[in-house]
Amino acid sequence: QVQLVESGGGLVQAGGSLRLSCAVSTSFFGINNVGWYRQAPGKQRELVAEISRGGRTNYQDSVKGRFTASRDNNKDTVYLQMNMLKPEDTAVYYCNADIFEITTGRLYNDWGQGTQVTVSS
């Protein structure tokens, strides 16, 4: 069973940076479009950034100029570089990916397990 594996969260002071990663757990699958979401306590999950397999990106207005989504298709890994972090960026961050099985072309959609990002003031 394919799984998305996230890493890179943590505790950082305001103004600091973190980089999140999202990758498939096996080499038999690849990643197409990916969305990065976050959910703060008591709030709904929201889309923060998205990146297509070709590298086209879109961002929520609140993170434009601070967050950058990128990817390495050779490693089937997607990244979210977060700079100039603010306390209001504190949330659990999730990746959601359209996944394809390399040998069969079968398509899936999966969520990562989530990673906590905490920004202290």
Backbone torsions as a table, in degrees:
resi	resn	phi	psi	omega
1	GLN	NA	129.4	-179.0
2	VAL	-75.2	146.1	176.9
3	GLN	-137.4	147.4	170.3
4	LEU	-93.6	134.7	-178.5
5	VAL	-119.1	122.5	179.1
6	GLU	-103.7	153.5	174.0
7	SER	-155.7	164.0	170.0
8	GLY	111.8	-4.1	179.1
9	GLY	-72.7	177.6	178.5
10	GLY	161.7	-167.3	179.9
11	LEU	-106.6	130.8	-178.5
12	VAL	-144.1	152.8	176.0
13	GLN	-79.7	156.7	176.8
14	ALA	-55.4	136.4	-176.7
15	GLY	93.4	-11.0	-178.6
16	GLY	-83.2	-174.4	-175.7
17	SER	-133.6	151.6	171.2
18	LEU	-143.4	154.5	173.5
19	ARG	-126.8	123.5	177.3
20	LEU	-95.9	147.1	176.4
21	SER	-125.2	150.8	178.5
22	CYS	-142.6	122.6	-176.3
23	ALA	-141.3	155.3	173.6
24	VAL	-78.1	151.8	-172.4
25	SER	-80.9	-14.9	179.6
26	THR	-133.9	165.4	-177.6
27	SER	-87.6	1.9	-178.0
28	PHE	-88.4	-0.6	-176.8
29	PHE	-128.4	153.3	175.2
30	GLY	-126.3	168.1	-176.3
31	ILE	-114.3	130.1	173.1
32	ASN	-94.5	-119.2	-178.5
33	ASN	-73.3	143.9	-178.8
34	VAL	-132.5	137.5	172.1
35	GLY	-115.0	137.1	171.7
36	TRP	-101.6	125.9	-178.9
37	TYR	-119.9	162.1	171.4
38	ARG	-142.4	153.2	178.1
39	GLN	-138.8	116.8	176.7
40	ALA	-91.8	158.2	-179.7
41	PRO	-56.1	129.7	177.9
42	GLY	77.3	5.5	-178.7
43	LYS	-121.9	162.1	177.9
44	GLN	-78.1	155.1	175.9
45	ARG	-67.3	136.6	-177.6
46	GLU	-130.6	148.6	177.8
47	LEU	-78.8	127.9	-178.0
48	VAL	-102.5	-44.3	-177.0
49	ALA	-156.5	156.3	174.6
50	GLU	-143.7	152.6	-178.6
51	ILE	-143.7	132.1	178.2
52	SER	-83.4	171.5	179.2
53	ARG	-63.8	-29.8	178.3
54	GLY	-80.9	-4.0	175.4
55	GLY	98.3	3.6	177.6
56	ARG	-72.3	136.5	-174.7
57	THR	-123.8	153.7	171.4
58	ASN	-139.5	147.9	-176.6
59	TYR	-134.2	149.5	168.9
60	GLN	-66.8	145.0	-175.5
61	ASP	-56.6	-35.9	-174.6
62	SER	-68.2	-15.6	-177.8
63	VAL	-115.1	-2.5	179.9
64	LYS	-59.2	135.4	-178.6
65	GLY	84.6	-10.4	180.0
66	ARG	-116.9	-36.3	-178.8
67	PHE	-106.4	144.1	177.4
68	THR	-135.9	122.1	174.6
69	ALA	-92.0	138.9	178.0
70	SER	-148.4	174.6	-178.4
71	ARG	-155.4	155.3	172.7
72	ASP	-122.8	100.0	-175.6
73	ASN	-67.7	-23.7	177.2
74	ASN	-67.5	-29.8	179.0
75	LYS	-101.6	-2.1	-174.9
76	ASP	47.8	51.2	180.0
77	THR	-130.7	138.5	178.9
78	VAL	-118.8	145.4	-175.2
79	TYR	-124.9	153.4	169.3
80	LEU	-130.3	105.2	176.4
81	GLN	-86.5	123.2	-176.1
82	MET	-118.3	114.1	179.5
83	ASN	-113.8	164.8	177.8
84	MET	49.3	47.3	-176.1
85	LEU	-64.4	146.7	-179.1
86	LYS	-120.6	156.6	177.0
87	PRO	-55.0	-33.1	179.8
88	GLU	-72.4	-6.1	173.0
89	ASP	-82.3	-6.3	-179.6
90	THR	-61.7	125.3	-177.1
91	ALA	-178.9	171.7	166.4
92	VAL	-89.5	128.1	-177.8
93	TYR	-104.0	134.7	-178.6
94	TYR	-125.3	144.5	166.7
95	CYS	-103.3	145.4	175.4
96	ASN	-128.3	125.3	-171.9
97	ALA	-131.0	144.0	165.3
98	ASP	-84.9	121.2	-173.0
99	ILE	-116.0	143.1	175.4
100	PHE	-124.8	143.9	175.7
101	GLU	-84.1	125.2	-169.7
102	ILE	-62.8	-41.5	-174.1
103	THR	-79.9	-30.3	-173.9
104	THR	-110.4	-18.4	-175.5
105	GLY	77.9	2.6	-179.7
106	ARG	-61.6	142.1	-175.2
107	LEU	-108.3	144.5	177.8
108	TYR	-136.1	167.3	167.4
109	ASN	-134.2	134.0	-176.0
110	ASP	-144.7	159.2	176.3
111	TRP	-111.4	144.7	169.2
112	GLY	-72.8	172.1	-175.1
113	GLN	-78.6	-11.4	-178.5
114	GLY	91.2	145.9	177.3
115	THR	-139.5	135.0	-175.1
116	GLN	-80.6	130.9	171.6
117	VAL	-118.5	122.8	179.6
118	THR	-124.5	124.4	-179.4
119	VAL	-114.6	118.1	-179.1
120	SER	-92.5	148.6	-178.1
121	SER	-88.5	NA	NA
